[in-house]
């Protein structure tokens, strides 16, 4: 099914949703990630297409169980940083994923104006974060190395119901979304750069998203999360 990867919130029939006139930018060009600083953009999707050998290496290198690898990366301190061998601590922690962690950490450092990036690699086999929600961190990169990618909704959200408790997950998601609201999903390897509530001027405008439900399907996911650590400029260079 063809999925539109950009667009604006509907101009009518959404009540308070009209105040959240945000858009998603989708591109094959990684430089489009810098557009996250545009006031009307709350998600940029870099639709990269890793070749078959990279995808196979990611699958083969995927840890078993609910493994979590967590660490701080300092991209500016790495020389000849295209090579994980130049950063043994990153290589040792992230293994076959080290080079990609370095590449995406450099992007995050440039975009956020920070020195340090927190990198977290998580293996998932359950319905972690199956509720649609928004994130607090000002900027966050999500990229799924194995399995289905992050899902998001661009329009048709009753934002006043975000965080509402007391309902089962499926009932909550139905209550949050208007009938017919389209749910979009990233492909394996795509890079989703989200603008959260803590980004200056973005409170109440963050992208609504979730992890896809996979429990009982036999599927597993391996997801990388990157966030700025320490002081950030939160603006274009």
C-alpha positions in Angstrom: 0.0 0.0 0.0 1.4 3.4 -1.0 2.0 5.7 1.9 2.3 9.4 1.7 5.3 10.6 3.7 4.6 14.3 3.8 1.6 16.5 4.3 -0.2 19.0 6.5 -2.9 18.5 9.1 -6.4 18.9 7.7 -7.7 22.5 7.7 -11.2 21.7 8.9 -13.2 19.3 11.0 -10.4 18.7 13.6 -11.3 21.2 16.3 -8.2 22.1 18.3 -6.0 19.9 15.9 -5.9 22.9 13.6 -3.5 24.6 16.0 -1.0 21.8 15.4 -0.4 22.5 11.7 2.8 20.6 11.4 4.4 18.7 8.6 6.7 15.8 7.9 9.6 16.0 5.5 10.7 12.9 3.7 13.8 12.7 1.5 16.5 10.4 0.1 19.0 13.1 0.8 20.5 13.0 4.4 21.0 16.8 4.3 17.2 17.1 4.6 17.6 16.2 8.3 18.6 19.8 8.9 15.1 20.9 8.1 14.0 19.7 11.5 14.7 23.3 12.6 12.0 24.7 10.5 9.2 25.7 12.8 6.4 23.8 10.9 8.4 20.5 10.8 8.2 17.9 13.6 9.6 14.9 11.8 12.2 14.3 9.0 12.5 10.9 7.5 15.7 10.0 5.7 14.6 7.2 3.4 18.0 5.6 3.0 18.3 2.1 1.4 21.1 0.0 2.9 22.4 -2.6 0.4 21.7 -6.3 0.9 25.1 -7.0 2.5 24.6 -4.3 5.1 21.1 -5.6 5.9 22.4 -9.2 6.2 25.2 -8.0 8.5 22.7 -6.3 10.7 20.5 -9.4 10.9 23.5 -11.6 11.6 24.8 -9.2 14.2 21.5 -8.8 16.0 21.8 -9.8 19.7 19.5 -12.3 21.2 17.0 -11.6 24.0 16.3 -8.2 25.3 19.9 -6.9 25.0 20.5 -3.2 25.6 23.7 -1.4 24.6 24.0 2.1 26.0 26.8 4.6 25.7 28.0 8.2 25.1 29.6 8.9 21.7 31.7 12.1 21.1 31.8 12.4 17.3 34.0 15.5 17.3 36.7 13.7 19.2 37.0 11.0 16.5 39.5 11.4 13.7 39.0 9.6 10.4 35.6 8.8 12.0 34.3 6.8 9.0 36.3 3.9 10.5 35.1 2.2 13.7 38.6 1.1 14.3 39.4 4.7 15.1 37.0 4.6 18.0 37.6 1.2 19.8 35.2 2.0 22.6 32.3 2.5 20.1 33.4 -0.5 18.1 33.6 -2.7 21.2 30.2 -1.7 22.4 28.2 -1.6 19.2 30.0 -4.2 17.1 28.8 -4.5 13.5 26.6 -1.4 14.1 29.5 0.8 15.2 30.1 2.6 11.8 26.4 3.5 11.5 26.3 4.6 15.1 29.2 7.0 14.3 27.6 8.3 11.1 24.3 9.0 12.7 25.9 10.4 15.8 27.8 12.9 13.7 24.5 14.0 12.1 22.9 14.4 15.5 25.9 16.4 16.9 25.7 18.7 13.9 22.0 19.2 14.0 21.7 19.7 17.7 24.9 21.6 18.2 26.1 19.3 20.9 29.4 17.6 21.7 28.1 14.3 23.1 25.4 12.0 21.8 23.8 9.2 23.8 23.4 6.0 21.7 21.1 3.2 22.8 20.7 -0.1 20.9 17.7 -2.2 22.0 16.5 -5.6 21.0 12.7 -5.9 21.2 10.4 -8.9 21.0 7.3 -7.5 22.7 4.8 -4.6 22.4 7.1 -2.0 23.9 5.6 1.5 23.5 2.5 0.3 21.5 0.5 3.4 22.7 0.7 6.4 20.4 2.5 9.2 22.2 4.8 12.1 21.9 8.4 12.3 23.2 9.8 14.9 25.6 13.4 15.1 24.4 14.0 18.0 22.0 15.6 15.9 19.3 15.7 12.1 18.9 16.8 9.8 16.0 15.2 6.4 15.7 16.4 3.9 13.2 15.4 0.2 13.1 18.1 -2.2 11.9 16.0 -5.4 12.1 12.2 -5.7 11.9 9.4 -3.2 11.3 10.2 0.5 11.9 8.5 3.3 13.9 4.9 4.2 13.1 3.6 7.8 13.1 0.4 9.8 12.5 0.6 13.1 10.6 -3.0 14.2 11.0 -6.3 13.2 12.6 -5.1 13.2 16.3 -7.1 14.3 19.3 -4.1 15.7 21.1 -6.1 16.5 24.2 -6.3 12.8 24.8 -2.6 12.1 24.8 -1.5 10.6 28.1 -5.1 9.7 29.0 -5.1 6.7 31.3 -7.5 4.0 32.2 -8.0 2.3 28.8 -6.5 -0.8 27.3 -3.9 0.0 24.6 -6.1 -0.7 21.6 -9.0 1.3 23.0 -6.7 4.2 23.9 -5.3 4.3 20.3 -8.8 4.3 18.9 -9.9 7.1 21.2 -6.8 9.2 20.2 -7.2 9.0 16.5 -10.0 10.2 14.3 -11.6 7.5 12.1 -9.6 7.0 9.0 -6.4 8.6 10.3 -3.5 7.2 8.3 -0.7 5.4 10.2 2.7 5.6 8.4 5.6 3.3 9.0 9.3 3.5 8.5 11.1 0.8 6.6 14.2 -1.0 7.9 17.2 1.3 7.9 15.2 4.5 7.5 16.2 7.3 9.8 13.5 9.2 11.7 14.5 12.5 13.3 11.8 13.7 15.7 11.3 17.0 17.3 9.9 16.6 20.8 8.0 18.8 23.3 11.3 20.1 24.8 12.5 21.7 21.6 12.1 25.5 22.0 8.7 26.6 20.8 7.4 23.0 20.1 5.4 22.2 23.2 2.2 20.5 22.2 3.4 20.1 18.6 5.6 17.0 18.7 5.1 14.1 16.3 2.6 11.4 17.5 4.2 8.0 17.1 4.7 4.5 18.5 6.6 1.2 18.2 4.7 -1.2 16.0 3.0 -4.0 18.0 4.8 -7.3 17.3 4.1 -9.5 20.4 3.1 -13.0 19.4 4.0 -12.5 15.7 7.5 -14.1 15.9 9.0 -10.9 14.8 11.9 -9.2 16.5 13.2 -5.6 16.3 16.6 -4.0 16.8 16.3 -0.2 17.2 18.9 2.5 17.6 18.0 5.6 19.5 20.2 8.7 19.5 19.7 11.8 21.7 21.9 14.9 22.3 23.7 14.8 25.7 24.7 17.9 27.6 24.6 21.4 26.3 22.8 21.8 22.9 22.3 24.8 20.7 19.1 23.5 19.2 19.4 25.5 16.1 21.0 25.4 12.7 24.8 26.1 12.6 
